[in-house]
Each structure stands twice: as structure tokens, then as C-alpha cells.
Amino acid sequence: MTGMDIELNPPQGITGFPLGMSAEEVKAAAAEFGRANVRDEGSAERGRYMKVTALHPQFEIVFHCEDGATLTAAEVWIPRPGSENISVQFRGIDVFRTPARKLLELLEGMGLTVLDETLYAYVPKLSLGFTRVAGHEVPLDSDGEPLYFQAVLTGPTGYYDLLMPEA
């Protein structure tokens, strides 16, 4: 069994994909995961901007190119079981193997501001966003929602700051 570690490094990006890299570089690097799907090539329209999806047999990463030309955010989806051992880490924590509510406790324990909206959670000053929304059956927590986060987005500085309550 081979392995792959993806490190979340907000607001700089993720392993191998620094925010600000060109869309052409994103497409080439994303194809190395297996297959790359490009939507709205070169578009910077609100709601219809360019996205490059890396399709690996066990997971997907959606690379957002909101300006149509450079990587502005990376969204990693929970790996599925398979021949590779894939982990997505943030400061030594396995994001998709740590129960969602425990993960948020650990982030708060690091002194980070966490906005928990049950299905979604945000770490505004760090530009991390999580979702528990699942499109298939997954293990559930005692609150009836998915036990683990299903995706995490790493964005640039200020990406989620507008969600901060007014001081």
C-alpha cells in the first residue's frame, strides 16, 4: 500500500498547490492525480468562475481559479478507501479521520477562532472552511450529522473574515 499526505497550509495553499499559481500550472499538476476536469476555462464571472477538479480514484480536489487565471482556493474532499493510504493533515491533525466536533475543539485549543454552524464550520482568520454535508451514506454523530467533515477548503488571507461577528 502506498501513501499520500496532503498538508493544508492556509492561507498559502496545500501541498504542491500554492495559491497564486497559474491556472495552466494547476491543470498540469492536477492531471498527475489521474484526470483533470476543467469547467468554465478562463472565466472570472461570479458563480461561474474557472474550476479545475483533480480526479483521483480515491478522492477529488477542486481548485478554484476565481479570477480565471490563478489558483485562489483549494477544496479537498474526504478520501475513499482504496489501495493508497491518503491523509489530509493540518498542523499534525488528520482532518478526515478526526471526528468533526473533536477537530473543532482541537482548533479552538490552538487559540483559533472557530465559527461552528453544525453542517459548516469556518476558521476565518486562517481561511479554512469545512463541510459535513455528504452526498452518500456516511457514519453519523450523535447529532445525526456526518461524524467526519466531508471537505475542507483552504483560501487566501481574509477568505472567510466577512463571517466574523462585528466586534
Helices and strands as residue ranges (DSSP letters): E 2-9, E 13-14, E 17-18, H 23-31, E 35-45, E 48-55, E 60-65, E 73-77, E 84-90, E 93-94, H 100-109, E 115-116, E 120-123, G 124-126, E 128-131, E 151-154, G 161-163
